[in-house]
Amino acid sequence: MTRPFRIEALDPKRDRKGFDCGVEPLDNYFQVRVGQDIRRRVTACYVAIDNANEHIAGYYTLAAYGVTITDLPVEVIKKLPRYPTIPAVKVGRLAVDQDYRGKKLGGAMLFDAIKRTCNSGIAAYALIVDAKDNNAVAFYKHFGFQRFKDQQQTLFIPIDAALKKLTEK
């Protein structure tokens, strides 16, 4: 049996104009600006492709990030070395086209981001996300993300915890 989707790096020649997740800033970024960010090497973009029709069903971006250690909860800080910043990877954006909602594609892309981070060979303590709204916060919390100390919309999951979640699924 073939999988209904595959996740791969965005090919700059792929048509992005028809993508519509229903959130204008996410749609606009993907349709207009992501190519510039890739060329400038400030983000990498991965797309979920529908194998049946080759449409882009979703996308996410990854970038290197540094977390100020004092932004983390005290119980986490106690377990870390006392560096001023801790290496992390940021999922800058994650969106699913409206035609593909309800197919668990967001979770699949999130797990793909975790695997890519782990397989990169670059040390990263955590995966970081900036949730756009309370629905997004609930989505990430469902997968084990927790809030930063003083930032309600920014969440993180230690890579070790993310790997555990990945093996549970």
C-alpha positions as CSV (number, residue, x, y, z in Angstrom):
1,M,0.0,0.0,0.0
2,T,1.4,3.4,-0.9
3,R,1.2,6.3,1.5
4,P,-1.2,9.1,0.6
5,F,1.5,11.8,1.2
6,R,5.2,12.2,1.0
7,I,7.2,15.0,2.6
8,E,10.1,16.5,0.8
9,A,12.1,19.7,0.5
10,L,10.2,22.4,-1.4
11,D,11.2,22.5,-5.1
12,P,11.4,26.2,-6.1
13,K,9.7,25.3,-9.4
14,R,6.6,23.8,-7.7
15,D,3.5,25.9,-8.0
16,R,2.5,27.3,-4.6
17,K,-0.2,29.7,-5.7
18,G,-3.1,27.4,-5.0
19,F,-2.2,26.7,-1.4
20,D,-4.9,27.9,1.0
21,C,-4.8,27.1,4.7
22,G,-7.3,29.8,5.4
23,V,-4.8,31.9,7.4
24,E,-3.7,34.9,5.2
25,P,-0.2,35.4,6.7
26,L,0.7,31.7,6.4
27,D,-0.7,31.6,2.8
28,N,1.0,34.8,1.8
29,Y,4.4,33.7,3.3
30,F,4.2,30.4,1.4
31,Q,3.0,31.8,-1.9
32,V,5.2,34.8,-2.0
33,R,8.2,34.9,0.4
34,V,9.4,31.4,1.3
35,G,11.5,31.2,-1.8
36,Q,13.5,34.3,-0.8
37,D,14.1,33.0,2.7
38,I,15.3,29.7,1.3
39,R,17.7,31.5,-1.1
40,R,19.0,33.6,1.8
41,R,19.5,30.4,3.9
42,V,17.4,31.7,6.8
43,T,14.9,28.8,6.6
44,A,14.3,25.4,5.1
45,C,10.9,24.5,3.8
46,Y,9.3,21.1,3.6
47,V,6.1,20.2,1.8
48,A,3.6,17.4,2.1
49,I,2.7,16.3,-1.4
50,D,-0.6,14.4,-2.1
51,N,0.6,11.3,-4.1
52,A,-2.7,11.1,-5.9
53,N,-2.6,14.5,-7.6
54,E,0.8,16.1,-6.7
55,H,-0.8,19.0,-4.9
56,I,0.8,20.6,-1.9
57,A,-1.2,19.5,1.1
58,G,0.8,21.3,3.7
59,Y,4.2,22.8,4.6
60,Y,6.5,23.7,7.4
61,T,9.7,25.6,7.9
62,L,12.8,24.9,10.0
63,A,15.6,27.2,11.1
64,A,18.4,27.2,13.7
65,Y,17.4,29.0,16.9
66,G,18.9,29.8,20.3
67,V,16.9,29.7,23.4
68,T,17.9,32.1,26.3
69,I,18.2,29.7,29.2
70,T,16.4,32.0,31.6
71,D,13.3,31.8,29.4
72,L,12.8,28.1,30.2
73,P,10.9,26.8,33.2
74,V,13.0,26.4,36.4
75,E,12.6,22.6,36.4
76,V,14.1,22.5,32.9
77,I,17.0,24.9,33.7
78,K,18.1,22.7,36.5
79,K,18.8,19.8,34.1
80,L,20.8,21.9,31.6
81,P,24.4,23.3,31.5
82,R,24.7,26.9,32.5
83,Y,25.2,28.3,29.0
84,P,23.5,31.7,28.3
85,T,21.7,30.1,25.2
86,I,20.8,26.6,24.4
87,P,20.7,25.3,20.7
88,A,17.3,24.6,19.3
89,V,15.4,24.3,16.0
90,K,12.4,26.4,15.3
91,V,9.4,25.4,13.4
92,G,8.7,28.8,12.0
93,R,5.5,28.0,10.3
94,L,3.3,24.9,9.9
95,A,0.1,24.9,7.8
96,V,-2.2,22.4,6.2
97,D,-4.3,23.3,3.1
98,Q,-8.0,23.4,3.9
99,D,-8.8,20.6,1.5
100,Y,-6.6,18.3,3.6
101,R,-7.8,19.1,7.2
102,G,-8.7,16.2,9.4
103,K,-6.2,13.8,7.9
104,K,-3.7,14.1,10.7
105,L,-1.2,15.7,8.3
106,G,-0.2,18.4,10.8
107,G,1.0,15.8,13.2
108,A,2.8,13.9,10.5
109,M,4.6,17.0,9.4
110,L,5.5,17.8,13.0
111,F,7.0,14.3,13.4
112,D,8.9,14.7,10.2
113,A,10.4,17.9,11.6
114,I,11.5,16.1,14.7
115,K,13.1,13.3,12.6
116,R,14.8,15.8,10.4
117,T,16.2,17.6,13.4
118,C,17.5,14.4,15.0
119,N,19.0,13.2,11.7
120,S,20.7,16.5,10.9
121,G,23.8,15.7,13.0
122,I,23.6,19.2,14.6
123,A,23.0,19.4,18.3
124,A,19.7,20.8,19.4
125,Y,18.1,20.6,22.8
126,A,14.5,21.3,21.7
127,L,12.1,22.1,19.0
128,I,10.5,25.5,19.4
129,V,7.2,26.8,17.9
130,D,5.4,30.1,17.9
131,A,1.7,29.3,18.0
132,K,-0.5,31.7,16.0
133,D,-3.6,31.3,18.3
134,N,-5.2,29.2,21.0
135,N,-6.1,26.4,18.6
136,A,-2.4,26.1,17.6
137,V,-1.4,26.1,21.3
138,A,-3.8,23.2,21.9
139,F,-2.4,21.3,18.8
140,Y,1.2,21.6,20.1
141,K,0.3,20.8,23.7
142,H,-1.4,17.6,22.4
143,F,2.0,16.5,21.2
144,G,3.8,17.3,24.5
145,F,5.0,20.8,23.9
146,Q,5.1,23.1,26.9
147,R,5.0,26.9,27.2
148,F,8.0,29.0,27.9
149,K,8.0,30.7,31.3
150,D,6.7,34.1,30.2
151,Q,5.6,33.5,26.6
152,Q,2.1,32.1,26.3
153,Q,2.3,31.5,22.5
154,T,5.8,30.1,22.3
155,L,6.2,26.5,23.2
156,F,9.0,23.9,23.2
157,I,9.5,20.2,23.5
158,P,12.9,18.8,24.4
159,I,14.2,16.5,21.6
160,D,14.4,13.5,24.0
161,A,10.7,14.0,24.9
162,A,9.8,14.4,21.2
163,L,11.6,11.2,20.3
164,K,9.6,9.4,23.0
165,K,6.4,10.7,21.5
166,L,7.5,9.7,18.1
167,T,8.1,6.1,19.2
168,E,4.7,6.0,20.9
169,K,2.8,6.8,17.7
